[in-house]
Amino acid sequence: MERWFERASEEQVHANQSQRSEVMDELLQMLQSLGQRLQEQDRLTMERAGAIAREHGQQRSHLRWDVVELVRDYEILHGVVLEHLGRVVDERLTYRQAMVIATVISRVIGSAVEAFNESAQQRLKERDEQLQERTAQLRQRERELTHLDRLAIMGQMASGFGHELNQPLTTIVTYAEGLTVQLQDNPKALDAHAVKEALAHIAHQGRRAGTIIRTLREFSRSDRDDSSRFSLNELIHEAVELSHSDLQFAEIQVVLDLDETLPEIFASRVEVEQVLLKLIRNAIEAIGKMPSQQRILMLTTRQIDEEHVRITVRDNGPGLPPEELGQIFHPFFTTKADRTGIGLNVCEYIVAHHQGRIWAENNDDHGLSVHVKLPIDSQDA
């Protein structure tokens, strides 16, 4: 056993040598059992030898050996055993005895390798389960952050949403009160066509208010899987409509250059709209630094190949220094004195989740363009 320990340590210089001395005691018992069986009846019961070998294989697996090192350990033991028997046995081993020894060593190697692989597979399974659990936790956290970002957008646009709702509700009240007054004063003088027209206005404005409320409700939900096929151009019109009050207050002219042949895309409608609203919001803040007569926001859509479309949000604000262009998608990046971030890291996460890409570049004249490339059919949406 000392000879095996010496040779194994010399030849397995890269293997972890921990616990080798503990295994020596077990292997010594196995070899003693082997010698006893050879003397008594030329047979060997494998239960003990197999148990020792399995323990040895499990130990080597936990010590991060590879299977080559494990097998070599037993090959060295095989050679040492034969050398030892050649020195101490008075007569030469019979063929049967030699075969018994060879069979034992082969089976020992098989048992050790089997246990080694089982231990390694169990460890990999545990690591895989831990990784899946961690991945699920990260995805849940990302969903929570994305939802919080949507709520933050709603908070920033709250006054605009209130104004957008106030317009149709005021129209409804005005028409309803007008009809009520006429019914009270002179119902016979009411013109059927005028009543029908007033009621149509009320219905139209009611639907408009309902659309705004429904959009806000869907936008604020966190427990949804809204992946569907939709028109990107229609979504841009909706985002611009939701931003209408802020755009009007900032005296910004909106130019839409939308590809009418653009195919529908399969994605999360709410998350893509979240990206659009965030980009529009940042553009409004950037353009607001320019003279009112020069404030222009342009949104463009194009199909760039058979599998992808591109959205471009272009403003004519001051743009960004070249050294900051690569940082705008980092968390907490800001150009504002109050240190509030512009939140484009959330946009990058959403776009990446859809297997897309988002990037920014300064325009040739002035201002900034942010491009969003999305697949027409996103598998992960």
N, C-alpha and C positions, 0 to 999 in steps of 0.2 A: 504493500500500500504506500509505503514511503517512496518507493521508486516511481509509482504512478503519480503521486503528488508532485514529485520533482520534475518528471518529464512533462506532465500536463501544465505545470506552472511555467516551464520554459517555452513550450511550444504555443501556449495560448496566452501570449503576452498581452494581447489586446482585450482579452475577456475579463469580465469582472470576477476577481478571485475570492470575493466575499463568500463565506459559508462553505468553502471547499473542504475545510477541515471537518465540518459537521457531517458532510456527505461521506467522508472517509470512514467514519465509524459504521455507517449503514452499509457501505460497500464491503467492508471487511466481513461483516456478518454474512452478506450474500456469498462472498468467496469461500468462507468457511463452510457454509451450507453446500456449496458446489463440491468442495473437496470431500465432504462427508458422503454425499450422494454418489460420487464417483467410486468411493471405496466400497460402499455397501451394495449398490445394485445398478450402477451405471445409469441412474435416472435422476432427474432433477424436477422437483415441484416448482412451478414458476410463480406461484402466488406471492411468496416472499420477495423473490427477485423482482417481479413486476411491480410490486408496491414500492420498493425502494427506488426503482428506475422512474416511476411516475413522480415520486416526490422530488427526485433529482431534476426531472424535466420541468416541474412546476417552479422549483427554486430558480433554475436558470432563466426561465421566462420572466419571472419577477425581477431578476437582475439585469434584464434587457440583453441577454445573449441572443445571438442569432442561431438558427438551426444548424448551420455548418459547424459552429463552435461546439454545440452540444454533441453532434455525431462524432466529431474529432475527439472529444473527451473519451468516448467509449471505445473508439479505435485504439487510442493510446492504452486504455485499460486492457483491451484484448491482447495487444502485443506484450504488455507487461506480464499478464497472466501466463501466457505461453512461455515467455522467458523464464519466469519463476518456476513453472512446472518442469521445464527442461533442466533446471539446476537441482531441484530437490527430489525429483522422482527417480528411483533406482533404475527402473526399466523404462523403455520408450512407451509413450502413450499408444494405445490401440487406436485403430481408425475410428471405432465407435466412440471412444472417449474424446478424441479430438473433435468429432462431429457434435458430441454433446456440448462441449465447450463453445464451439462456433455457433451452435443453435442458441445457446443461452445468451451469448453476447448479442446476437442478431435480434433476439426477442427483447432483450433489455433495451437495445437501441430503439426498437419499434415502440415499446411502452413509453420510454422517455420522450420520444418525438411526439407521440400521440398526446401525452399529458402536456408537453410544451405547447403544442398547437391549440389544445383546448383552453389552456390558460391564456394564451395570446389572444384567441378569439373572444374569450370572455372579457378580457381587458379592453379589446377594441369595441365590443358591444357596449360596455359601460361608458367608454369615452364617447361613442356615437350617441348614446342616450343623453349624456351630459351636454353634448354639442347641440342636439336637437332641442333640449330644454332651454339652453342658453339662447339659441337662435329664436325660439318662440318668444322668449322674454324680450329680446331686442326688437323683434317685429311688433310686439304689443306696445313697447315703449315708443317706437317710431310712429305707430298709428296714433298714440296718445298725443305725441308732439305735433303731428300733422293736424289733428283735431283742434288742439290749442291754438295753432297758427290760424286756422279758419275762424275760430272765435275772436282772435285778435284782429283779423281783417274786418270782421263784422263790427267790432268795437270802433275801429278807425272810421268805418263808413256809416256808423249809426245815424248821424244827422242826415246824411244823404238818403238812406233808406226811409227815414221818417218823412222827408220831403217827397220822395217818390210815392209813398203811400198817401200822403196828404192830398196830392193832386187829383187822383181818381176819386177819393172819398169826398173831396170838396165838390167835384163835378156832380157826383151822385146826389149829394145833399141839395145842391143848387137846382138841378132839374126836378127832384122830388118836391122841394118846397114850391117851385114855380107851378107845378101841376096842382099841388094842394091848394094854392091861392086861387088859381083859376076855377077849380072845382067849387070852392066856397063862394066866390064872387059871382060867377056866371057860367055854370056848368054847361048850359045849352050853347054857349058861344065857342066851346072847345072844338078845335078842328081835329078830326080823326087822324089826318096825316101828321099834324104837328105832335099829337100825343104819341103816335107810333114812333116818330123820330126821336122824341125825348126818351121814351122807354128804351129805344135801341142804344142811345147814348149811355143811359144808366147801365144797361146790360154790358156794354163794351167796357165801361170804366170799372164795373164790378169784376169782370174777367181779368182786367189788367191788375187790379189790386190783388185778386186771388193768385195770379201768376207770380207777383212779387213775394207774397207770403209763402207760397209753395216753394219758390226758389230758395228763400231764406231758410225754411224748415229743412229742406233737403241738404242745403249747404252746411247747416250746423249739426247734422246728425253724425254720430261716430260709429254706430252699429249698423253699417250698411255694406253691401257688396253690389255696387251699382255699375259694374262693368257692362257695357252695352255698345252697340254700334250707333253712332250719331254723326250729325253734320258738324264739322269743326267751324264752318262759316256761321252757322246758326248760333253756336255757342259763343263766338266772338261778338255777334250782335247782342246776345243776352248779357255778356259781361260789360259791354259798353253801356247798355241800358241801365244796368245796376250802378255803374259809375257815373251816370249822366249828371247828377247833381254836383258831384265834386268837379267834374270836367267843366260844367257850366259856371260854377263859382270861380274856378281858376281861369276862366275865359280861354279855354284851350279848344282849338279847332281839331276835330277828329277826321282823319282821312282813312277810308277803308279800301284796300287794294286786294280783294279776295278772288281767288281762282274759282270761278263758277263751276269748273269741271272737276273740282277736288273730290275724291272719293270719300265716303264716310269712313271713320276710323273706329276700331274696337278698343275701348279704353274706359277708365273711370271718368265719367263725365264731370262729377263734382271735383275730383282732384285736378283735372286739366283746367277747369274753370278757376280753381283756387290759384293755380299758377298764373293764369291770365290776369286775374284781379290783382295779384301781388305785383306783377310787372306793370300793369296800368297805374297802380297806386304809386309805385316808385317813380314812374315816368312823370306823373302829375307833379310830384314834389320837385323833380329835377327841372321840369319846364317852368315851374312857378318862379324860378330865379331869373327868367328872361323877360324882356318887355312884352306887354300883353299882345301887341300886334304880331309878335313873332312866335307865339306859342302853338306848336303843331305836334300832334301825336298821330303816327301812322301805324296801322296794323296790316300786315301782309300775310297771305297764305299762298303756298306753292307746293306742288307735288314734285319732289326732286329726283325720284326714281320710282321704279315699280313697287317698292316696298315702304317708302318713307314720304312723309309730308313735313313741311317746315312752316313755323309761325315766326314772324319777325315783329317785334314791338320796337319802333324807332321813335326817338324823341329828338328835339333840337335844343336840348339843354346844354349845359357846359361840358358834358362828357366827364371822363375820369382820367387822371394821370396814368400813363402806361404801367407804372409799378403797382397800381391798385387794381388793374383789370383782372389779374389772376387771383385776387383775394376776395372778390365780391361774393363768392359762393361759400366762403368760410363762415362758420358760426361766429356771431357777434361782430362781424365786420360792419363798420359804419363810417359815414362821412359827416355825421351830424354832431353838433356841439353837445347835445344832450345825451349822446352815446347810445341812442336807440338804434338797434340794428335794422337793416333793410330786409332781412329774412329770406334772402335768396338761397340759403343753404337748404331750407325746406323745399323750395322749388327744385333744386338739384336732386334731392332725394326722391321726390315724386316722379320726375322725368326719368331718373335712373331706374326706378321701380318699373317703369313702362318700357324699359330697354331703349331709352332714348338718350339724347344729349342736349345740354344747354350751355351756351357760351355767349360772351359779350365782346363787342369791339366798338371802338370809337368810329364815328362816321368821318368821311373824308373832309366834310366842311366843319360841322360841329354837331355835338350831341352824341348819343349812345344808341346802339342797336343791340337788342338781346334776341338771340335766335334759339328756337326750341325745335329740335328734330325729333319726330315721333314715328314709330312704325305704324303702318296702316292696321296691322293686326298684332296687338301686343299680347303675348302669351301669359305674362305675369300680371296683367292688369286686374 
